[in-house]
């Protein structure tokens, strides 16, 4: 009985130790990391209409997940509320990588002003350009310069911006800036 037990234990040990000698295949995810590239639009007003489109990585074998949602093959998400998000990308081998992004909340008037500035103020004050100390890439910079933006692009005091001979803002676009300034010139207006 004693020997039987000993035999049983030793054969169990043999089983376990041989089992552990199984060659584990190399982890297919080692070295997999993606510099995720995306384009996002902010949520405007109370509509929770932010969006994100992933430009890299894309392809049949890639799927995407937002926070704890389900993985999907489409490379975009819509109807996003303002807030912080974790985006997970997964390849065909199940390897994942993540990126974090924030959907901001823009007031409807500010959203229009942002478009006007993008349309008229490059290249001189956009994409890193800092002409006359003014760069309008960030919301903070636009908001801090609200009075100068109105003076130069709406009232043309002392002279017109965009710098002549570039075309001035249309009356409709000038009105967008005026409306935002009158509403309080905040990001939430
Ligand atoms: C083609 C280049 C160009 C474009 C486009 C342009 N600017 Fe300028 N901006 C300049 C130059 C040059 C100066 C410095 C000379 C001056 O102040 O007139 C300047 C200066 C400014 C200043 C700082 C001086 C001040 O009066 O406070 C503001 C503000 C400004 N621009 C706003 C704008 C806005 C808003 C737009 C778009 C609606 C715009 N600019 C488009 C070239 C440009």
Boltz pocket constraint, residues with backbone or C-beta under 6 A from the ligand:
constraints:
  - pocket:
      binder: B
      contacts: [[A, 116], [A, 117], [A, 120], [A, 121], [A, 122], [A, 123], [A, 124], [A, 125], [A, 131], [A, 132], [A, 134], [A, 145], [A, 148], [A, 149], [A, 152], [A, 153], [A, 157], [A, 159], [A, 160], [A, 161], [A, 162], [A, 163], [A, 166]]
      max_distance: 6.0
